[in-house]
Amino acid sequence: MRDTLTISLPAQLRQKVARACKRRQLTRSEFIRRALQEKLWEEAIEESRRQLVPMARAQGLYTDEDVFRVIS
């Protein structure tokens, strides 16, 4: 099921969105949908990182090499 969401954009941002849509051959809806999904994904990754880094630090894991050493 889909719901309609109406947003207002300043003219300059609306023009940037229109140009980006044209370059990518996407509708405005699809472009905005993908941008929102990407932003939500990035926020989920960052939240996971905020939770996991302290646990890793407590185990002495600071670098990629530390992690590779433990899992190898």
C-alpha positions in Angstrom: 0.0 0.0 0.0 1.3 3.5 -0.8 0.6 6.8 0.8 1.1 10.1 -0.8 3.5 12.5 1.0 3.5 16.1 -0.1 6.6 18.2 0.6 7.6 21.7 -0.1 11.0 22.6 -1.5 12.7 25.9 -2.1 12.9 26.7 -5.9 16.6 26.2 -6.1 16.5 22.7 -4.5 13.5 21.8 -6.7 15.5 22.7 -9.8 18.5 20.6 -8.6 16.2 17.7 -8.0 14.7 18.1 -11.5 18.1 18.2 -13.1 19.2 15.1 -11.1 16.1 13.2 -12.1 16.6 14.0 -15.8 20.3 12.9 -15.7 19.3 9.6 -14.0 16.1 9.2 -16.0 14.0 8.9 -12.9 10.7 10.3 -11.9 10.8 12.8 -9.0 9.0 10.3 -6.8 11.5 7.6 -7.5 14.5 9.9 -7.0 13.1 11.2 -3.7 12.2 7.6 -2.6 15.7 6.4 -3.3 17.3 9.4 -1.6 15.2 8.8 1.5 16.0 5.1 1.5 19.7 5.9 1.2 19.6 8.4 4.1 17.7 6.0 6.3 20.2 3.2 5.5 23.1 5.6 6.3 21.5 6.5 9.6 21.0 2.8 10.5 24.6 2.1 9.8 25.8 5.0 11.9 23.5 3.9 14.8 25.0 0.4 14.6 28.5 1.9 14.6 27.7 4.0 17.6 26.5 0.9 19.5 29.3 -1.4 18.3 32.4 0.7 18.5 32.4 0.9 22.3 32.1 -2.9 22.5 35.0 -3.3 20.1 37.2 -0.8 22.0 36.5 -2.7 25.2 38.0 -5.8 23.5 41.0 -3.9 22.2 39.8 -3.6 18.6 40.8 -0.3 17.1 41.7 -0.9 13.5 40.7 -3.2 10.6 43.9 -5.1 11.2 42.8 -5.8 14.8 39.5 -7.2 13.5 41.2 -9.3 10.8 43.6 -10.7 13.4 40.7 -11.8 15.7 38.6 -13.4 12.9 41.5 -15.1 11.1 
